[in-house]
Amino acid sequence: MTYSTRGADPATAPAFLTPLDHMGSGLPGSGLSWLNELRAAGRERFAAVGLPTIKNESWRYTNLRDLAKLTFQPAAPAAAAIDLLPTVRAEGQDGPRMVFVDGRFRADLSSVDGLPPRVDLLSLDAALSTHAGLLADHLGRLAAADDRPLVALNSAYLADGAVLHVPANVQVERPIELVFVSVGSESQATTCHPRMLLIAEAGSKAVVVEHHVGRGTGTTLSNHVTEVFVGEGATLHHYKSQREGAGAIHLSHIAATVATGGCYDNFILTTGAKLSRNEVVSRLDGTEARTHVSGGYLVRGTQHADTTTLIVHAKPNGTSREVYKGVIDDTARAVFQGKITVCPDAQKTDGYQLNRALLLSDGAEIDSKPELEIHADDVKCSHGCTAGELDDDALFYLRARGIDRDTAQGLLIGAFLSESLEEIAEESIRDAFQGIVAGWLEEQK
């Protein structure tokens, strides 16, 4: 799997970049030279290469050609009331939460209650004024605009998002929730490009939960980029649920680096959006570093869900684990591209990858491409990939005991997905995500 931009289409660039001509110095932090350079580099790169096309190997199974037919406008800041915000907390519990509506921070819906002293959780807009040095040292270091067109596009529009900084040896006990609500417009297609920066310094620990939901019926494009820095001996649990609306296009790129003895734990559950792509790159840059990159996807109708991952073992004694399971119905299509790369110095690497898909109809489709690229000789790496239908014998067994077909099918699907959900280390979050799966199955009846 390659991430080169060969095959990208420059003709699609102006439709996305033209609105920037009218924004000019109105973007936050326009007085910061390093930020202007980052934005300019993104704009220049995207103008040169445009949207990726299926000629690009890593986009072979996901076609963005329909985006080029639309005229997107930057989403306007929404002041409308937002109710029923998703949460993993029990009723009555509070905790730190940031809410973004169409990519813009909403202070009236947010709170930093429950954060330990010295932990910074703030909007990118605000951080550009109060933490410019921290951002200058980290933004653009992991998610480079030169080899990923959508990262370049995000950098060109870089304006708001979330910044989390956990100092050394600080433990954040309560989950930090980041809620992204897509409202959009009924009259035109809209786009937003949130940027997130998550920094867990040496010996620290935090749990971050992202919720992505839709509240409108219009066409929306959310193009997210997240950079994650996990220090020595630090642990960052990073969970995400994507439940955007039927007209949504959800594109996401996460780039993480893990230092010696650190752990980056990522889980993504996808049930929403017309078209979605979650790209996760986790690089183990220290000895005995660990990463877990797992998730599940449930799609139906004409949905398209793409999961593309890259785990790079750069140092010895690293451990990676990846478990992805998906359920596909009607004429929906899913893509799984997972690659583990073991560098020459990464002896004693232990890498595991599993992808399984359950096809519920004749029209359902899965394109799966697992890869191992090993340049060291003392490693233990494996991958498995299967796709199939529900077990007729198991379904017959349940129905013979008086269970109706829909309920029996739901039980089997739930059991199938349980292996991936068990990868969620935090019990309360695992229960919340299981509830999302149960809701999807109930709608299936």
C-alpha positions in Angstrom: 0.0 0.0 0.0 1.4 3.3 -1.0 0.5 6.8 0.1 1.9 8.7 -2.9 -0.2 11.4 -4.6 0.2 10.0 -8.0 -3.2 9.8 -9.6 -4.7 12.8 -7.8 -6.7 15.2 -9.8 -5.7 18.8 -9.7 -8.9 19.8 -11.5 -10.8 19.2 -8.3 -8.7 21.7 -6.3 -10.2 25.1 -7.1 -13.8 24.1 -6.1 -12.5 23.5 -2.6 -9.9 26.3 -2.3 -11.8 29.2 -3.9 -13.7 30.0 -0.7 -10.4 30.7 1.0 -9.9 33.7 -1.3 -12.7 35.4 0.6 -11.6 34.4 4.1 -8.0 35.7 3.9 -6.9 37.3 7.2 -10.2 36.3 8.9 -8.7 32.9 9.8 -7.6 32.6 13.5 -3.9 33.0 14.1 -3.3 34.9 10.9 -0.6 36.9 12.6 1.6 33.8 13.2 4.1 33.3 10.5 4.6 29.6 11.1 0.8 29.0 10.8 0.6 31.1 7.6 3.4 28.9 6.2 1.5 25.7 7.2 -1.7 26.9 5.6 0.1 28.1 2.5 1.9 24.8 2.1 -1.4 23.0 2.4 -3.1 25.2 -0.1 -0.2 24.9 -2.6 -0.1 21.2 -2.3 -3.8 20.6 -2.7 -3.9 23.0 -5.6 -1.2 20.9 -7.3 -2.7 17.5 -6.7 -6.4 17.8 -6.0 -8.5 15.0 -4.6 -7.1 11.5 -4.6 -8.5 9.2 -7.2 -8.8 5.4 -7.6 -5.5 5.6 -9.5 -3.9 6.1 -6.2 -3.3 2.7 -4.7 -4.5 3.5 -1.2 -7.7 5.0 -2.6 -8.3 2.2 -5.1 -11.6 1.1 -3.4 -13.0 4.5 -2.5 -14.0 6.9 -5.2 -14.4 10.6 -4.4 -15.4 11.6 -7.9 -18.9 12.7 -6.7 -17.3 15.4 -4.5 -15.8 17.1 -7.5 -19.3 17.6 -8.9 -20.4 19.5 -5.8 -19.7 23.1 -4.9 -18.9 23.2 -1.2 -19.1 26.3 1.0 -17.4 26.6 4.4 -20.0 25.8 7.1 -21.2 29.0 8.9 -20.9 29.1 12.7 -24.1 27.6 14.0 -25.8 29.2 17.1 -28.8 27.0 17.0 -29.8 25.0 20.1 -28.4 21.5 20.1 -30.1 18.9 22.4 -29.5 15.3 23.1 -25.8 15.3 22.9 -24.2 11.9 22.9 -22.3 10.7 25.9 -20.7 7.7 27.5 -21.5 8.9 31.0 -24.2 7.6 33.2 -27.2 9.9 33.7 -26.4 12.7 36.1 -22.6 12.4 35.7 -20.6 15.3 34.5 -17.1 15.7 33.2 -14.9 17.5 30.6 -16.6 17.9 27.3 -16.0 20.1 24.2 -18.7 20.5 21.6 -18.1 21.6 18.0 -21.0 22.4 15.6 -20.0 22.3 11.9 -16.4 22.4 13.0 -16.7 25.5 15.3 -16.3 25.4 19.0 -19.4 26.0 21.1 -18.4 27.3 24.6 -22.1 27.4 25.7 -22.3 23.6 25.3 -18.9 22.8 26.7 -17.3 22.3 30.1 -13.9 21.5 31.6 -15.3 20.2 34.9 -13.3 17.3 36.3 -9.9 18.1 34.8 -6.9 17.9 37.0 -4.8 21.0 37.5 -2.3 21.8 34.7 -4.3 19.8 32.1 -5.1 22.0 29.1 -8.3 21.3 27.1 -9.2 24.1 24.8 -10.3 25.0 21.3 -7.6 25.4 18.6 -8.9 28.9 18.0 -8.2 29.8 21.6 -4.9 27.8 21.8 -3.5 29.9 18.9 -3.6 32.9 21.3 -2.6 31.2 24.5 -0.5 28.2 23.5 1.1 29.2 20.2 4.5 27.8 21.1 3.0 24.4 21.9 1.1 24.3 18.6 4.1 25.5 16.6 6.1 22.6 18.0 3.5 20.0 17.1 1.1 20.9 14.4 2.1 19.5 11.0 4.9 17.2 12.4 3.0 13.9 12.0 0.3 14.7 9.5 2.2 16.0 6.5 0.5 17.8 3.7 3.1 16.7 1.1 1.9 13.1 0.7 -1.8 13.2 1.7 -4.1 15.6 -0.3 -6.8 15.7 2.3 -4.3 16.6 5.1 -3.2 19.4 2.8 -6.8 20.5 2.4 -7.3 20.5 6.1 -4.1 22.5 6.7 -5.2 25.0 4.1 -8.4 25.6 6.1 -6.9 25.1 9.6 -9.1 27.2 11.9 -10.6 25.4 14.8 -10.6 22.0 16.6 -9.6 20.6 19.9 -6.2 20.7 21.8 -5.5 18.4 24.7 -2.2 18.7 26.6 -1.7 16.3 29.6 1.6 17.1 31.5 4.0 14.5 32.6 2.8 12.0 35.3 -0.7 13.4 35.4 -3.6 10.9 35.4 -7.0 12.1 34.0 -9.5 9.9 35.6 -12.7 11.0 33.8 -13.1 10.4 30.0 -12.7 13.6 27.9 -15.6 13.8 25.4 -15.2 15.6 22.1 -18.6 16.0 20.3 -18.7 17.0 16.6 -22.2 17.9 15.4 -22.8 18.2 11.6 -25.8 20.5 10.8 -25.0 21.9 7.4 -27.5 23.7 5.2 -30.6 22.6 3.3 -29.7 24.9 0.4 -26.1 24.1 -0.3 -23.3 21.6 0.4 -21.1 22.6 3.3 -17.6 21.6 4.5 -15.5 21.9 7.7 -12.0 20.9 8.5 -11.5 20.4 12.2 -7.9 19.9 13.5 -7.1 18.1 16.7 -3.9 17.8 18.7 -3.6 15.3 21.5 -0.4 15.4 23.7 0.2 12.9 26.5 3.6 13.6 28.1 5.7 11.0 29.8 4.0 8.9 32.5 0.6 10.5 31.9 -2.7 8.8 31.2 -6.0 10.0 29.6 -9.1 8.7 27.8 -10.6 10.6 24.9 -13.9 9.8 23.4 -15.1 11.3 20.1 -18.7 11.5 19.1 -19.6 12.4 15.5 -23.3 12.9 14.9 -25.6 14.6 12.3 -28.5 16.9 13.0 -29.4 18.0 9.5 -30.3 16.3 6.2 -28.1 18.4 3.8 -24.8 17.3 2.2 -21.9 17.9 4.6 -18.2 17.1 4.2 -16.2 16.7 7.4 -12.5 16.4 6.8 -10.8 15.7 10.2 -7.1 15.5 10.9 -5.7 14.5 14.3 -2.1 14.4 15.5 -1.3 12.3 18.6 1.9 12.4 20.7 2.3 9.7 23.4 5.3 10.2 25.6 7.5 7.7 27.4 5.4 5.4 29.6 2.2 7.3 28.8 -1.1 5.8 27.9 -3.7 7.4 25.7 -7.0 5.6 25.0 -8.7 7.2 22.0 -12.2 6.0 21.1 -14.5 7.3 18.3 -18.1 6.7 17.3 -19.2 8.0 13.9 -23.0 8.3 13.4 -23.3 11.2 11.0 -26.4 11.6 8.8 -27.4 10.0 5.5 -26.1 13.0 3.5 -22.7 13.1 5.2 -19.2 12.5 3.9 -16.8 11.8 6.7 -13.1 11.7 6.1 -10.6 11.3 8.9 -6.8 11.0 9.2 -5.2 10.2 12.5 -1.4 10.2 12.9 0.2 9.0 16.1 3.7 8.5 17.5 4.5 6.4 20.6 7.6 6.8 22.6 9.4 4.1 24.7 7.1 2.1 26.9 4.1 4.2 25.8 0.7 2.9 24.5 -1.7 4.4 22.0 -5.1 2.6 22.1 -7.5 3.4 19.2 -11.0 2.1 18.5 -13.4 3.4 15.9 -17.0 2.4 15.5 -18.7 3.4 12.2 -22.4 3.2 11.6 -23.2 6.6 9.9 -22.5 8.7 6.9 -23.1 8.1 3.2 -19.4 7.7 2.6 -16.7 7.5 5.3 -13.0 6.8 5.5 -11.0 6.4 8.7 -7.3 6.4 8.2 -5.1 5.6 11.2 -1.3 5.7 11.2 0.4 4.6 14.4 4.2 4.7 14.6 6.1 3.0 17.4 9.1 5.2 17.8 10.4 3.8 21.1 11.4 0.4 22.5 8.6 -1.7 24.1 6.0 0.7 22.7 2.5 -0.6 22.1 -0.4 0.3 19.9 -4.0 -1.2 19.6 -5.8 -0.1 16.4 -9.2 -1.8 16.3 -12.8 -1.1 15.5 -16.1 -2.2 14.0 -18.3 -1.0 11.1 -22.0 -1.6 10.5 -23.3 -0.4 7.1 -26.5 -0.9 5.0 -28.4 0.7 2.2 -25.8 2.2 -0.2 -23.3 3.3 2.5 -19.6 3.0 1.9 -17.2 2.7 4.8 -13.4 2.6 4.3 -10.9 1.7 7.1 -7.3 2.1 6.2 -4.5 1.6 8.8 -0.7 1.6 8.9 1.2 0.4 11.9 5.0 1.1 11.8 7.3 -0.7 14.1 10.4 1.4 14.1 12.1 0.2 17.3 12.7 -3.2 19.0 10.3 -5.1 21.3 7.2 -3.3 20.1 3.7 -4.8 20.2 0.7 -4.1 18.0 -2.8 -5.6 18.0 -5.5 -4.9 15.4 -9.0 -6.4 15.4 -11.6 -5.1 13.0 -15.0 -6.6 12.4 -17.8 -5.5 10.1 -21.4 -6.2 9.2 -22.6 -5.2 5.7 -26.2 -5.4 4.4 -28.2 -4.5 1.3 -25.8 -3.0 -1.4 -23.5 -1.4 1.1 -19.7 -1.6 0.6 -16.9 -1.8 3.1 -13.1 -1.5 2.6 -10.4 -2.7 5.0 -6.7 -1.9 4.2 -4.4 -2.8 7.0 -0.7 -2.8 6.8 2.0 -3.6 9.4 5.6 -2.5 8.6 8.5 -3.8 10.6 11.7 -1.7 10.1 15.2 -3.3 10.1 15.9 -2.1 13.7 12.6 -3.4 15.1 13.7 -6.9 16.2 11.5 -8.8 18.7 8.3 -7.2 17.2 5.0 -8.8 18.0 2.3 -7.8 15.5 -1.2 -9.2 15.2 -4.0 -8.3 12.7 -7.5 -9.7 12.2 -10.3 -8.5 9.9 -13.6 -10.4 9.5 -16.7 -9.3 7.7 -20.2 -10.6 7.8 -22.3 -10.2 4.6 -26.0 -10.1 5.2 -27.2 -9.9 1.6 -26.1 -10.9 -1.9 -25.5 -7.3 -2.8 -23.2 -6.6 0.1 -19.4 -6.2 -0.7 -16.1 -6.1 1.2 -12.7 -5.3 -0.2 -10.0 -6.4 2.2 -6.3 -6.0 1.8 -4.2 -7.1 4.7 -0.4 -6.6 4.4 2.8 -7.4 6.2 6.1 -5.7 5.3 8.9 -7.2 7.4 12.5 -6.0 7.2 13.7 -7.7 10.4 14.4 -11.4 11.0 13.4 -11.9 14.7 9.7 -11.1 14.7 6.3 -12.6 15.4 3.7 -11.2 13.0 0.4 -12.6 11.7 -2.7 -11.5 10.0 -6.1 -13.1 9.2 -8.9 -12.1 6.9 -12.3 -13.8 6.3 -15.7 -12.8 4.9 -18.8 -14.9 5.0 -22.5 -15.1 5.8 -24.5 -15.9 9.0 -24.2 -19.5 10.1 -27.4 -21.2 8.9 -27.0 -24.0 11.5 -26.7 -21.5 14.4 -29.7 -19.5 13.0 -31.7 -22.7 12.8 -30.7 -23.7 16.3 -32.0 -20.4 17.7 -35.2 -20.5 15.7 -35.9 -24.0 16.7 -36.0 -22.8 20.3 -38.8 -20.3 19.6 -36.7 -17.2 18.8 -38.0 -15.2 15.8 -35.7 -14.7 12.9 -34.9 -11.0 13.5 -34.0 -11.6 17.1 -31.9 -14.7 16.3 -30.0 -12.8 13.6 -29.4 -9.9 16.0 -28.0 -12.3 18.6 -25.6 -13.8 16.1 -24.5 -10.4 14.8 -23.9 -9.2 18.3 -21.8 -12.2 19.2 -19.8 -11.8 16.0 -19.0 -8.1 16.9 -18.2 -8.8 20.5 -14.6 -9.8 19.8 -13.8 -6.4 18.5 -15.8 -4.5 21.2 -13.8 -6.4 23.8 -10.8 -4.5 22.6 -12.2 -1.4 24.4 -10.4 -1.3 27.7 -12.7 1.1 29.4 -15.9 -0.7 30.6 -18.3 2.3 30.5 -17.2 3.2 27.0 -17.5 -0.4 25.9 -21.1 -0.5 27.3 -21.9 2.7 25.5 -20.6 1.4 22.2 -22.5 -1.9 22.6 -25.6 0.3 23.0 -24.9 1.9 19.6 -24.6 -1.6 18.1 -27.8 -2.6 19.8 -29.6 0.5 18.4 -28.4 -0.3 14.9 -29.6 -3.9 15.1 -33.0 -2.7 16.4 -33.4 -0.4 13.4 -32.5 -3.4 11.2 -35.7 -5.2 12.2 
